[in-house]
Every structure is written in structure tokens, then in C-alpha cells.
């Protein structure tokens, strides 16, 4: 399983469209964790599993998405309803409730990934306004057998190699 994860693009059209074009035939799913600020009928978001963030006004976007991808339970949310800027505890309870293997979220604009009780929690950072570092980022998540690899990339598609993570499950 290979997934593209992006969040908090805040109105970027051209850049999101380019990201989509680059990966749409290379991944099993393209995921946007909210605050696209684009309408759900715009070309740039077509093909994405996308949730509604606190800056999104299109009610066509759901607040959360649960999806099984290649036998993996995926939970996607923006994070503002789970208070992710303060703690991952609320989100971890939800992940346990829905038996999620992977949880993808945004809202804080801070990239990071951690394994909590066998579930991978990942925030790809912001594609427009990062916090904690200068680079605008997105992530690729790949699962092969018992190994999960996470790569973070800049908006110029340069891998931040020092941030590459591998988890064995």
C-alpha cells in the first residue's frame, strides 16, 4: 500500500493540481486532511479522499473518513474536533474505537508521525504555512508486509531524508 498525504493547502490550486498529477497513478490513494479551502467540485481535489477542516466551508466534505485500503483501516480527519493542537489522546480514543491502523490528520501545520498502540498517527505538515520548520511539506506512506516507511517531501518534491521513518509492525 502506498499513500500520498497532504494537508492545510489553504487555497493552493496550481500546486495541489501538480501534486495530484505527479502521484495519482503511483499511489493507492491520495489523502487531503482538510483546509484545502477549495470547493469539492474543483478539479484539483478530484480523486482525493478529503475531509473538511476548520477553514473549509463546503459542506460536501465530511468531517471524518473511514476507509479500508488494501486491508488497512484508515481514519482521516482534520483534527480540530479532536483538539490535536493540545493532545493526541482524543484522536487515539477515536482510533481505538474504529480499529484504525493508520490515522491521518492536519490542523496544527506541524509534521510528525508516531506509533501509538500499534496505530500510526501522521500529520504531513502544511503544504502552505508550516509551523516548526520552513519547508512546506507532504508525506508518502508505504506499507510492505510488516514494515511502514514514511517519507516527507517539500513542495519542490525534495525528500527531507533526515525525517525518513521506518516502523516494524
C-alpha positions in Angstrom: 0.0 0.0 0.0 1.3 3.4 -0.9 -0.5 6.7 0.1 0.0 10.4 -0.6 -0.9 12.5 2.4 -1.3 16.3 2.2 -3.0 18.9 4.5 -3.6 22.5 5.0 -3.0 23.7 1.5 -5.2 26.8 2.2 -6.4 27.7 -1.3 -3.4 26.5 -3.4 -4.8 25.3 -6.7 -1.9 25.1 -9.1 0.4 23.4 -6.6 -2.2 20.9 -5.4 -3.0 20.1 -9.1 0.6 19.5 -9.8 0.9 17.2 -6.7 -2.2 15.3 -7.9 -0.8 14.9 -11.4 2.6 13.7 -10.1 1.2 10.9 -7.9 -2.3 9.9 -9.0 -1.1 6.9 -10.9 1.6 6.0 -8.4 -0.4 5.6 -5.2 -3.3 3.6 -3.9 -4.9 6.7 -2.5 -4.4 10.4 -2.3 -5.5 11.9 1.0 -6.1 15.5 2.0 -6.5 16.1 5.7 -8.5 19.3 5.3 -8.2 23.1 5.0 -7.9 22.9 1.2 -10.3 25.9 1.1 -11.4 24.6 -2.3 -14.9 23.6 -3.4 -15.5 19.9 -3.7 -16.3 20.2 -7.4 -12.9 21.8 -8.3 -10.6 19.7 -10.5 -7.6 20.0 -8.1 -9.4 18.0 -5.4 -11.0 15.3 -7.6 -9.6 11.9 -6.7 -8.6 12.9 -3.2 -10.1 11.4 -0.1 -10.6 14.8 1.6 -12.1 16.0 4.8 -13.5 19.3 6.0 -11.2 21.5 8.0 -12.0 24.5 10.2 -11.3 26.8 7.2 -13.4 24.8 4.7 -16.9 25.9 4.0 -18.0 23.3 1.5 -20.4 21.0 3.4 -19.9 18.3 0.8 -16.7 17.4 2.7 -17.2 15.0 5.6 -15.6 15.8 8.9 -14.0 12.3 9.1 -13.5 9.4 6.6 -13.0 5.8 7.4 -11.7 3.7 4.5 -10.3 0.2 4.1 -7.3 0.3 1.7 -5.7 -3.0 0.9 -6.8 -4.5 4.2 -5.7 -1.5 6.2 -8.2 0.6 8.3 -7.6 4.2 7.5 -9.1 7.1 9.6 -8.8 10.6 8.2 -9.8 13.9 10.0 -8.6 17.4 10.1 -8.1 17.3 13.8 -9.9 20.4 15.1 -12.7 18.3 16.5 -10.2 16.2 18.4 -8.1 19.1 19.9 -4.9 17.8 18.2 -3.1 21.1 18.9 -3.1 20.1 22.6 -3.1 16.3 22.7 -3.5 13.2 20.6 -5.4 11.5 23.4 -8.9 12.2 22.0 -7.8 11.1 18.5 -6.2 8.0 19.9 -9.5 7.1 21.6 -11.3 7.5 18.3 -8.7 5.4 16.5 -9.2 2.6 19.0 -13.0 2.9 18.6 -12.8 2.5 14.8 -9.9 0.0 14.9 -7.7 2.2 12.8 -4.3 1.0 11.6 -3.5 4.5 10.3 -4.7 7.9 11.4 -4.0 10.9 9.1 -4.7 14.4 10.3 -3.7 18.1 9.9 -4.7 21.3 11.6 -1.6 22.1 13.6 0.6 22.5 10.5 3.3 20.6 12.3 4.6 17.5 10.6 5.2 14.4 12.6 4.5 10.7 12.9 4.3 8.3 15.8 3.1 4.8 16.5 0.6 4.6 19.4 -0.6 1.2 20.5 0.0 -0.2 17.0 -1.6 2.6 15.1 0.3 5.1 13.0 -0.6 8.7 13.6 0.7 11.1 10.9 0.4 14.8 10.3 2.0 15.7 6.9 2.6 19.3 7.9 1.2 22.1 5.9 1.5 22.5 2.1 1.3 26.3 2.5 2.0 27.6 6.0 4.3 25.2 8.0 5.0 25.6 11.7 8.1 24.4 13.4 10.1 24.4 10.2 10.3 26.4 6.9 9.6 23.8 4.4 6.1 23.3 3.0 5.6 19.5 3.2 3.6 16.4 2.3 4.1 12.8 3.0 4.3 9.4 1.3 3.4 6.4 3.4 4.2 2.9 2.2 3.4 -0.4 3.9 5.0 -3.6 2.7 4.4 -6.7 4.8 5.5 -5.8 8.3 7.2 -2.5 7.5 5.9 1.0 7.2 8.1 3.7 5.6 7.3 7.4 5.9 8.9 10.0 3.6 8.4 13.7 4.0 8.8 15.9 0.9 9.0 19.6 0.3 6.6 21.3 -2.1 9.5 21.2 -4.6 9.4 17.3 -4.2 12.7 17.1 -2.4 12.8 14.4 0.2 13.7 15.5 3.7 15.9 12.4 4.2 16.7 13.2 7.8 13.0 12.7 8.6 12.5 9.3 6.9 10.9 6.9 9.4 10.5 3.2 9.4 8.3 1.3 11.7 8.2 -2.5 12.0 4.8 -3.9 12.9 
